[in-house]
Amino acid sequence: MKSLIIFSSMSGNTEELGNKMKDVLEKYNHEVDIVRDKKLKTKLKENESFLEQYEFLCVGSCTHANNASSGIKRVTKTIAEKKLENKKLLCFGTSGGPMAWQNACKDIQEALPDFEHVGDIGCPERKNEDTIKDFEELIKNL
């Protein structure tokens, strides 16, 4: 399966999580690209149909003011405007508190209602190991 991870990171935690997710996806024979939110616009200018090649999108955000970052909100708006079909979506978030990442995931999912939502994972307080275990279980069953 061809997969794309898109993330927004302020402290580096979401980027670290995205890179670990890439490793898991590759372990399960996914072809994976990873793009920071700020770089997606450039990718789309270079190739308007850039997103169409992916079957599975993992969209992740740090939590800012208890919501997804403004960068990821712009990205999800752009993705929604592409009217993509037959795509799977996994939302992931990071937060300093135990549950705030869920709000970031909710923002992402609500912005992309036409995608097949396969789950959310979150990483509170830089506890990536448990989050990656949850992600791997989800990918095994995808």
C-alpha positions in Angstrom: 0.0 0.0 0.0 1.3 3.5 -0.8 1.1 5.7 2.3 1.8 9.3 3.1 2.5 10.8 6.5 1.8 14.5 6.8 2.6 16.2 10.1 2.9 19.5 11.9 5.4 19.7 14.8 6.5 22.5 17.1 8.7 20.7 19.6 9.8 17.8 17.4 7.6 15.3 19.1 5.1 14.9 16.3 7.9 14.7 13.8 9.6 11.9 15.9 6.3 10.1 16.1 5.8 10.4 12.3 9.2 8.9 11.6 8.5 6.0 13.9 5.2 5.4 12.2 7.1 5.4 8.8 9.3 2.6 10.2 6.3 0.5 11.2 4.6 1.0 7.8 7.7 0.0 6.0 7.9 -3.1 8.2 4.5 -4.1 6.9 5.5 -3.5 3.2 4.0 0.0 2.7 5.7 2.3 0.4 5.9 5.5 2.6 6.6 9.2 2.1 6.7 11.7 4.9 6.0 15.4 4.4 5.9 18.3 6.9 2.8 20.4 6.6 4.8 23.4 5.3 6.2 21.4 2.4 2.9 20.0 1.1 2.0 23.2 -0.7 5.3 23.0 -2.6 4.7 19.3 -3.5 1.2 20.2 -4.9 2.6 23.1 -6.9 5.2 20.7 -8.5 2.6 18.0 -9.1 -1.1 18.9 -8.7 -2.1 15.2 -8.5 0.6 14.5 -5.8 -2.0 13.2 -3.3 -3.8 10.9 -5.7 -1.0 8.3 -5.7 -1.6 7.4 -2.0 -4.1 5.0 -0.7 -3.5 5.7 3.0 -2.9 9.1 4.6 -1.7 9.5 8.2 -2.2 13.2 9.2 -0.8 14.3 12.5 -0.6 17.5 14.5 0.9 18.8 17.6 -1.8 20.3 19.9 -1.9 24.1 19.9 -4.5 25.8 22.1 -6.2 22.5 22.6 -6.7 22.0 18.9 -4.8 20.9 15.7 -2.2 23.4 14.6 -3.1 26.1 12.1 -0.7 24.5 9.6 -2.6 21.1 9.7 -5.9 22.9 9.5 -4.7 24.6 6.2 -3.4 21.2 5.0 -6.7 19.4 5.6 -8.6 22.2 3.9 -6.3 21.8 0.9 -6.7 18.0 0.9 -10.5 18.2 1.2 -10.6 20.6 -1.8 -8.9 17.9 -3.9 -12.1 15.7 -3.6 -10.0 12.5 -3.3 -11.8 9.2 -3.4 -11.1 5.8 -1.8 -8.6 7.0 0.7 -8.0 5.7 4.2 -7.2 8.1 7.0 -5.4 7.7 10.3 -5.2 10.8 12.6 -2.4 11.2 15.1 -1.7 13.8 17.6 0.7 14.8 20.3 0.2 16.8 23.4 1.7 17.9 26.7 -1.4 16.7 28.6 -2.9 13.2 28.7 -5.9 13.7 26.4 -5.5 17.0 24.4 -4.2 15.1 21.3 -7.8 13.8 20.8 -8.9 17.3 20.0 -6.3 17.5 17.2 -7.5 14.2 15.8 -11.1 15.3 15.9 -10.2 18.5 14.0 -8.4 16.4 11.3 -11.2 13.9 11.0 -13.9 16.5 10.8 -12.0 18.3 8.0 -11.7 15.1 5.9 -15.2 13.5 6.2 -15.0 11.7 2.9 -12.0 9.6 3.9 -12.4 6.1 5.4 -11.3 6.9 9.0 -9.4 3.8 10.3 -8.4 5.2 13.7 -6.7 7.7 15.9 -3.5 7.4 17.9 -2.1 9.9 20.3 1.1 10.5 22.1 0.7 12.4 25.4 3.8 13.7 27.2 6.3 12.2 24.7 5.3 8.6 25.5 6.0 7.4 21.9 6.6 3.7 22.7 3.0 2.9 23.8 1.7 5.0 20.9 3.8 3.1 18.4 2.6 -0.3 19.8 -1.0 0.9 19.3 -0.2 2.0 15.8 1.4 -1.3 14.9 -1.7 -3.2 16.1 -3.9 -1.0 13.9 -1.6 -1.5 10.9 -1.6 -5.3 11.3 -5.4 -5.2 11.0 -5.6 -2.7 8.1 
